[in-house]
């Protein structure tokens, strides 16, 4: 259908047009007033349809008019729709009327009219009015193209950002980024806008003077009929922090910080309702930043992060620069300290989480803490003591927690010192990785290396790596540590493969699920790191701690399966130390089970640990899962584990964990050579152990009549044909009966059948059979019976004289069944 775009005349300039139409429902033919074609801009030769009329008024109106027509067809009642539309550069208020023609008519039809109720100014003038509205709006407004380049701003936007109009036009919107968000932050926002067409939230921005400020924005995507789209931003700079939007979940929910009066009343109410087994922990704290930000922004950050901490606490303002917070909880000093540490870390924004709620401005939080019934007897004393503690202790540029009761401060001092040092090590990327070999018990070669965390802190305090890991878990830093270790280990893998000239060597990497977030599983992050590493993922094993895995097994299984689809092997670490049971194994899709060192140390055959490892190894092997024993430190443990048939071992007996530099500088094999001879070897089982010495014998010159009588008295379907102590053939019952008449022993027995029974055995026997000696291994039988399951194997002595026994497939299968029931004991 061709639209006559050159038709610019002002139709019916002196009066408002009125056009009638009728659509025959049986043929779809539409008849209408002749002027309607000109009004809609169509060529006079075009045959209009009802659908083309609807589409003349624009995309939005088309949908509405089509629905109006459908409703009229269903209800058979008239309907009227009024709307604005631009036609031939003029804006009209249009009435669209539809009615169902009388049912008595021969042909059913829809009838209606298009009436122009009012004509407005030219579209260009309307556009000019919209531009003036945009320009003089008190709201800060900005329009950007599909590639986020700024194409229009108003005066309010220039005032808010400090830029002149010509300094913004044509520039990318990234000009206003404050540098406190990661790429993933903006990627999620734009994804939300493109999906939902609108997003509202509060984020930071940077003005021309490089000052960071908070603004509430409404970001819209405008899709045009032409297929192009633009982005429209409406911004409001926030000068107060008590009535704002968090934007933490891409919504516009508000948070409010109570003032001191309201906050004190809340605390008093919590005190009056306190149950006997609970206490109240109160802290007064300050927040400092090394960056130049105003107090409003600090309050906003504190409020946002306190909400993210999710520790069921209550936040308030004691003064302009001092915050207060309290929690009702159990009387447990360690849990109280752990809670305060977690809250402090969240407020300081330690870490590199790039969720939408994170802003990379680090704060230093100093806390003064008071505990009800420990150092305070009322809610008033709680607030007073915490304030005194905060003021009495110097402001620490690294942040600290001070207790009113000095015994509490002393009790947690070591942890706090180690936590500060660990935090600094993470910030300065002082994470080291050592590598310990894991050995294949069958080949006694390196199967893979396990990447193990090592951190050297500048302190005289004694500590262990596990102690630092526990602190990291308490402070929610363990994910950051795991990410750093994973990246270093993946870079080390090709270097280790090259050094040992073996591309089959793999890398095992631990991934703790202790601090797994509901919003994003840490295994999802692991997949992202692995995919971007360029490593051969079939050589990577991710080790998960067992207890954390079972805390949310259904959720973790999803990501375990996704890891395995990438080719990654998944190991369950420290098996047996947590909440596991053998019944759980049927629900697991892991490739490897690692038996914890506590089960290996001091292992003996009469210990419960030995029985457990035997059962676990059998069950794992039946499920196609390999077993690793860790913490192997002496020869006796090695021998027993080898006898149990665990697949892999690691520990000090093989080699200690070493730095990559030390491994690459050494030319020696980390596997101790003397271990090769200590691998448990099952005693060789010879055919003499399973052969059948009770077998039927017959001489070659005896008659078949004698053989028939002999077969009737034994179970076996074969007889050895012996001549002077040597086996010269095998007579099978089926071969003998095949030579006899089918009428044998019946009334129809013929004379020739009796003659057949007079035949000699050597005339029917099979001279082809297999021979083995007494010392032949049972494994030699496998090849024989694979080729012929009905074979008869004659066992002779080493001088190949005499017949000492017979082996059929029945003896071999009986042996294998016994072997399966007792595969770890000597035969």
Buried (B, 14 or more C-beta within 10 A) or exposed (E): EEEBEEBEEEBBEEEEBEBBBBBBBEEEBBEBBEEBBBBBBBEEEBEBBBBBBBBBBBEEBBEBBBEBBEEBEEEEEEBEBEBBBBBBEBBBBBBBBBBBBEEEEEEBBBBBBBBBEEBEEEBEEBEEEEEEEBEEBEBBBBBBBEEEBBEBBBBBBBEBBBBEEEBBEEBEBEBBBBEBBEEEBBEBBBEBBEEEEEBBBBBBBBBBEEBBBBBBBBBBBEEEEEEEEBBBBBBBBBEEBBEBBBBBEBEBEEBEBBEBEEBBEBBEEBBEEBEEEBBBBBBBBBBBBEEEBBEBBBBBBBBBBBBBBEBEBBBBBBEEEBBBBBBBBEBEBEEBBBBBBBBBBBBBBBBEBBBBBBBBBBBBBBBBBBBBEBBBEEBEBBBBBBBBBBEEBEEBEBBBBBBBBEEBBEBBEBBBBBBBBBBEBBEEEBBBBBBBBBBBBEEBBBBBBBBBBEBEBEEEEEBEEEBBBBBBBBBBBBBBBBBBBBBBBBBBBBEBBEBBEEEEBBBBBBBBBBBBEEEEBBBBBBBEBBEEBEBBBEBBBBBBBBBBBBBEEEBBBEBBEBBBEBEBBBBBBBBBBBEBEEEBBEEBEBBBBBBBBEBBBEBEEEEEBBEBBBEBBBBBBEEEBBBBBBBBBBEEBBBBBBBBBBBBBBBEBBBEBBBBEEBBEEEEEBBBEEBEEBBBEEEEBBBBEBBEEEBBEBBBEBBBEBBBEBBEEEEBBBBBBBEEEBBBBBBBBEBBBEEBBEEBEEEEEEEEBEEBBEBBBBEBBEEEBBEBBBEBEBEBBEEBBEEEEEBBBBBBEEEEEEBBBBBBBEBBEEBEEEBEEEBBEEB
